[in-house]
Amino acid sequence: MKKNSILKICSFAGILLFIFSFFDSFILSSEKSVKTAFVNPSSKNKIINIVLFENGFVTELFLDNSIWKGKCGTMIFPVEQKQVEDFTESLSKIRKTTEISKFPKNQRNETFLLSYTDDSGKTTLIHFGQEDFSRTQRYYWLESNEKLFRTQNDLDRFLQADPRIWYDPYLIPKNIDKKDLENNLFSASLFINGKQKTLGESDSQVKLNKLSELRHGQLFYGNTDILLKSGSLTAVKADKTIINLDFYDLQGDEESGKAVIYSINGSWNYVVQISGWTFRSICGLFNEKE
């Protein structure tokens, strides 16, 4: 009796397995998978412009004299070169892509839009949708093609238009020249409280190094014309590049921080915020109180 029950259960399980195998084969056969890339690997070094659209943010990355720069509104700011290079490398990665023949409409809900332009002037638009149920793949479609595709979502760390993801985070930028990534400072002068103090002697190299590692906050989009100037800093890099920073009070108290307007040779035009702590750290390196 027991033996017959076991045989019946095994037979029933075998039938179910056969049915599910057939169903699974049917589903898989309706989806075509190919090996492809968003950018032809031979053309990744021909990309000269990338525009990122997300949640009201529009950030443009563009190549100018072999240097990647960022643009948001009217501001042109330094970006981390390696971040952009890693992005173009990832776009040119050969990946498995599956064409979706049948799909619910919500899979076409756009979450991110990317466009890139090569040196021939050709622009390609890629629309990214939601993740699939496994949360390991993302839907996408091309502007020139109504088909829907699914691929691994390993691009997600780059699919962000917030400029904070892209800009050079250092107070004294490290990405205004290809040869400048070490960010070595030759000298620096602080103008505050009607006095000027300079770091440039050999015994000040430690302080110059600390200055070079300070970071700024987000871009500042406010009107600096109505702010009160509280000082300025001139930094000279080892290659003799001069960077001028003007500090402006944000709210009139030390915890509110400062707006910093940059003046650098070349096509740069941007303003950032720094905390009160960062400004006091700058002053402290020159043995000066705020």
C-alpha positions in Angstrom: 0.0 0.0 0.0 2.7 2.4 1.0 4.7 1.4 -2.1 1.8 2.2 -4.4 1.3 5.6 -2.8 5.0 6.5 -3.3 4.7 5.4 -7.0 1.6 7.5 -7.5 3.3 10.6 -5.9 6.4 10.1 -8.1 4.2 9.7 -11.2 2.2 12.9 -10.4 5.4 14.9 -9.7 6.9 13.7 -13.0 3.8 14.9 -14.9 4.0 18.3 -13.2 7.7 18.6 -13.9 7.0 17.8 -17.6 4.3 20.5 -17.8 6.4 23.1 -16.1 9.4 22.3 -18.3 7.2 22.7 -21.3 5.8 26.0 -20.0 9.3 27.3 -19.2 10.6 26.3 -22.6 7.7 28.2 -24.2 8.4 31.3 -22.2 12.1 31.3 -22.9 11.6 30.5 -26.6 9.5 33.7 -26.9 12.4 35.9 -25.8 15.4 36.4 -28.0 18.8 37.1 -26.3 21.7 38.6 -28.1 25.2 39.8 -27.1 25.5 43.6 -27.7 26.7 46.9 -26.2 25.2 50.3 -25.8 28.3 51.8 -27.5 30.4 49.9 -30.0 33.6 49.1 -28.2 35.7 50.5 -31.1 33.8 53.8 -30.7 34.0 54.4 -27.0 36.8 56.9 -27.4 34.8 58.9 -29.9 32.2 60.0 -27.5 32.4 63.7 -26.9 29.2 64.5 -25.1 26.9 62.8 -22.6 23.6 64.2 -21.2 21.9 62.7 -18.2 18.2 63.4 -17.4 16.6 62.4 -14.1 14.0 63.9 -11.7 14.4 67.4 -13.0 18.2 67.3 -13.0 20.0 67.7 -16.4 23.7 67.3 -16.2 25.9 67.4 -19.3 29.4 65.9 -19.5 31.4 67.1 -22.5 35.0 66.7 -23.7 37.0 69.9 -24.1 40.7 69.8 -25.0 40.9 66.2 -23.8 39.4 67.1 -20.4 35.9 66.0 -19.4 33.9 68.9 -17.9 30.4 69.1 -16.4 27.6 71.5 -17.0 24.5 72.1 -15.0 22.5 75.2 -16.0 25.1 77.9 -16.7 27.8 76.4 -14.4 30.8 74.6 -15.9 32.7 72.6 -13.3 35.5 70.0 -13.1 34.4 66.4 -13.0 36.2 63.3 -11.9 37.9 62.1 -15.1 38.0 58.4 -14.0 34.3 58.4 -13.2 33.4 59.5 -16.8 36.0 57.1 -18.3 34.6 54.2 -16.3 31.1 55.2 -17.5 32.1 55.1 -21.2 33.9 51.8 -20.5 30.7 50.3 -19.0 28.6 51.6 -21.9 30.9 49.7 -24.3 30.8 46.5 -22.4 29.5 43.5 -24.3 26.4 42.3 -22.5 23.6 39.8 -22.8 20.4 41.6 -23.8 16.9 40.1 -24.0 14.2 41.3 -26.3 10.8 41.4 -24.6 8.0 40.4 -27.0 5.1 40.8 -24.5 5.2 43.2 -21.7 2.9 45.2 -19.4 2.8 48.9 -20.1 4.3 49.9 -16.8 7.6 48.4 -17.9 7.9 51.4 -20.2 7.8 53.9 -17.3 10.9 55.9 -17.9 13.2 56.4 -14.8 16.2 57.8 -16.6 17.1 59.2 -20.0 20.7 59.1 -21.4 22.0 60.6 -24.7 25.5 60.5 -26.0 27.1 62.1 -29.1 30.1 60.9 -31.0 32.7 63.0 -32.8 30.7 62.6 -36.1 27.8 64.4 -34.5 25.5 61.4 -34.2 23.4 61.4 -31.1 21.9 58.2 -29.5 19.1 58.3 -26.9 18.5 55.4 -24.5 15.5 55.3 -22.2 15.8 53.3 -19.0 12.8 51.9 -17.2 12.2 50.0 -14.0 14.0 47.0 -12.7 12.5 43.5 -13.4 11.2 41.3 -10.6 14.7 40.0 -9.8 16.0 43.5 -9.3 19.2 42.5 -11.1 18.1 43.6 -14.6 16.6 46.8 -16.0 14.3 47.5 -19.0 15.4 49.9 -21.7 14.5 51.0 -25.2 16.0 53.1 -27.9 14.6 56.3 -29.3 14.8 54.8 -32.8 13.3 51.4 -31.9 9.9 50.6 -30.4 11.2 47.2 -29.0 11.7 46.7 -25.3 14.8 45.1 -24.0 16.1 43.9 -20.6 19.7 43.7 -19.5 21.8 43.5 -16.3 21.5 46.7 -14.2 25.3 47.1 -13.6 25.0 50.7 -15.0 22.9 51.9 -12.2 25.8 53.7 -10.3 26.2 55.9 -13.4 22.5 56.5 -14.1 22.3 59.6 -11.9 22.0 63.2 -13.1 22.6 64.8 -9.7 25.9 66.8 -10.3 27.2 65.7 -6.9 27.8 62.3 -8.4 30.1 63.8 -11.0 31.8 66.9 -9.9 35.4 67.1 -8.5 34.8 67.2 -4.7 38.0 69.0 -3.7 38.1 72.6 -2.7 41.3 73.0 -4.8 40.1 71.0 -7.9 42.2 68.0 -9.1 40.6 67.6 -12.5 41.2 70.8 -14.4 44.1 69.2 -16.3 45.0 65.7 -17.3 48.4 66.0 -15.6 47.0 67.5 -12.4 45.5 64.5 -10.5 48.2 64.7 -7.7 46.9 68.2 -6.9 50.3 69.3 -5.5 50.3 72.9 -4.2 53.2 75.2 -4.6 51.9 78.0 -2.4 48.6 79.5 -1.1 47.6 82.9 0.3 44.6 83.8 2.4 43.1 87.3 2.5 40.9 87.8 5.5 40.3 90.5 8.1 42.3 93.0 6.1 45.4 90.8 6.3 47.3 88.5 3.9 49.0 85.3 5.1 51.0 83.0 2.8 51.9 79.3 2.9 54.9 78.7 0.7 57.9 77.9 2.8 59.3 74.3 3.0 58.0 73.9 6.6 54.4 74.7 5.4 54.2 71.7 3.0 52.2 69.7 5.5 49.7 72.5 5.7 49.5 72.8 1.9 48.9 69.1 1.7 46.0 69.4 4.2 44.6 72.3 2.3 44.7 70.3 -0.9 42.6 67.5 0.7 39.7 69.7 2.0 36.4 69.2 0.2 33.5 71.4 -0.8 29.8 70.7 -0.7 27.1 71.0 -3.4 26.8 73.5 -6.2 25.4 76.9 -5.1 22.6 78.2 -7.4 21.7 81.3 -5.4 22.4 85.0 -6.1 25.9 85.9 -4.8 25.4 89.6 -5.6 23.5 90.0 -2.4 26.0 88.2 -0.2 28.8 89.8 1.9 32.3 88.8 0.9 34.3 87.5 3.8 37.7 86.7 2.3 39.6 85.1 -0.6 42.2 82.4 -1.2 44.7 82.2 -4.0 46.3 78.8 -4.6 49.2 78.2 -7.0 49.7 74.6 -8.1 53.1 73.0 -8.9 52.5 73.6 -12.6 51.9 77.3 -11.9 48.2 77.1 -12.4 46.5 79.9 -10.3 43.1 79.2 -8.7 41.3 82.1 -7.0 38.5 81.4 -4.5 36.2 84.2 -3.1 34.2 83.4 0.0 30.8 84.9 0.8 28.7 84.6 3.9 25.5 82.6 3.4 23.5 83.7 6.4 25.8 85.7 8.6 26.5 83.1 11.2 29.5 80.8 11.2 27.5 77.6 11.1 25.8 78.5 7.8 28.9 78.1 5.8 30.1 80.0 2.8 29.5 80.3 -0.9 32.7 79.9 -2.9 33.1 81.5 -6.3 36.0 80.1 -8.4 38.2 82.0 -10.9 40.4 79.6 -12.9 42.1 80.1 -16.2 40.0 78.3 -18.9 36.3 77.7 -19.4 35.2 77.2 -15.8 32.3 79.0 -14.1 30.9 77.6 -10.9 30.0 78.3 -7.3 29.9 75.8 -4.5 29.1 75.7 -0.8 31.4 74.9 2.1 30.5 74.3 5.7 31.5 76.6 8.6 33.9 73.8 9.8 35.7 73.8 6.4 36.1 77.5 6.4 37.5 77.5 10.0 39.9 74.7 8.9 41.2 76.9 6.1 41.7 79.8 8.5 43.4 77.5 11.0 46.0 76.4 8.5 47.1 80.0 8.2 46.9 80.6 12.0 44.1 83.0 11.4 40.7 83.2 13.1 37.5 83.5 11.1 
